[in-house]
Amino acid sequence: MATQKKKRKRDIEKNYPVKQFVKKLRRLADCIEQGQKFQIQVAGERIYIPATAIINIEHERSDSSEELELQLKWTLDK
């Protein structure tokens, strides 16, 4: 039986140039629309997002800034 490598906890933000960001969003939208899994590389790590991921949009506001997050959440198989 193969043992699964334990992944380290991670919490990063990565900025992208507009054209690269748009290209990633288009690929993501195509996969969501077609019910397919999506893979993306962020800061050197490849991430595999299942087609069953939960999609939500989060908006945060403070006195000095606002933030809009497009989120995909899924559980990990153990």
N, C-alpha and C positions, 0 to 999 in steps of 0.2 A: 504494500500500500504506500503510495507516494505521500510524503509529508509536505504540507503547504508552508511556504516561507512566510514568516510573520512580518507584516509591513509595519514600519515605524509610523507613529502619529505624525500628521502633517497639517499645517495651516499656513498657506502662503497666498499672496496676491501677486499676480503677474500682469504687467502692462504690455499691451501689444499695439503695434501701429494699426491705424484704421483699416487699411486694406487686408492685413492678415486677420484681424478680428472679424471683419465681414465675411471673409472666406470660411473661417471656422463656424460662424453662425449659420451660413448657408448649408454647409455640410451637416450640421446638427439638425437644422430644420428639415432637410431632405430625409434624414434617418428617422426622425420622429414621425414625419408624415407617412413614411413607408413601413413603420412598425419594426425598424431594424435597430440592432445594437449600434453604438457609436464609440469610436475610439479617438482619443486626443492625447497629444503630448503637452504637458505643462511643466515648465522649468526642468526639463530633462527626464521626466517620468511619464511613461505611457499609462493612460487610464482607460479602462474598458467600462463603458456605461451600458447596462442592459436595456433592452427595449421596454422593460417593465418599470423603469425608473419613474419616480413621482416627480412631476414638474410643477414648480410654483414660482411666483414672483413676489419678492419682498421689497417693501419701500420703508426706508428709515429717514427720519428727519430730526435734526437738532437745531439749536439756535444758529449755528454757523455753517451747516452743510446738509446735504441730502444724499441719499444713496439708493440705487435701484439694483437689486441682485436678481439675476435669473438663476434659479437653482434646480439641480437635478439630484434626487436622493434615492438611494437604494440600499438594501441590506447585503451584507457580504455572506457568501456561502462558507460555512465552517466545516 
